[in-house]
Structures are given as structure tokens and as C-alpha cells.
Amino acid sequence: MPHFRISEAARLLGVSDDTVRRWVDAGTLPVQADASNRKVIDGASLAEFAREHASAPPDPSVVQRSARNRMVGLVTSVITDTVMAQVEMQCGPHRVVSLMSSEAVRDLGLEPGALAVAVIKSTNVVVETPGGHL
């Protein structure tokens, strides 16, 4: 089972080390001591905590979809030519880039600063791990 030091957990959760320490002190996030007697958080507990405490901006659309991967964000860049466009969004800490028709960009009114929702539905998602462990 992987374990993460407080600073690693903070980086993964997008908060400060002090915030993680407060959660640990409050008993919200369980810790244990590693072989060097440093506080570490087990990976499964950290993943569960991250899922339970994830907060995304509310989805402004009122339609229901089968796609579960919906990321609300701001359009940061739009590059268009006569046929195709590249739209970049910042969704929390995630950068999302989409290729679409220039017509779709115009119809949706996409421009830097526009609020949008990236809806991702794919049967092909690549998952990688650091360190090349097989």
C-alpha cells in the first residue's frame, strides 16, 4: 500500500501542508508513522478523503447526460481557422484542450473568460503511474 507524507498529500489535494496538518489534528484524515517515525497517510485513505472532499463549481447546464466526467471551468484560449478550432479551458487545477469546429465555437459563444463545461465521455482513457512500475 502506498503512503504519502504530509507535503505530498497537500500537493495532491491542492492545499497547504498546514491545512493537511489541521485535518490530521482534527482526526479528519488518518495518519500513521512510517519506519522513520514520520507521519504518513495511506494511499487508500487519501484517495477516499479526496473523493469525499472534492468540490467542483456547480454545473451551470440544466440537461442530464450519461457522461459522468464533467468539469466546469473558464475558457482561457480559443484558436480558430476557417474550419477547426482549439479551445483551452482551466477547470480547477486541470487544463483541458478540445478540438472542435469553428462553427461550434461561434454557436457556443466560446471566448476567453466564458464559463463552460467540459464533458468527457470516452472508452479509451490512458492511466499511467510514476516510476514505471509494471
Order of alpha helices (4+ residues) and beta strands (2+ residues): beta-alpha-alpha-beta-beta-alpha-beta-beta-beta-alpha-beta
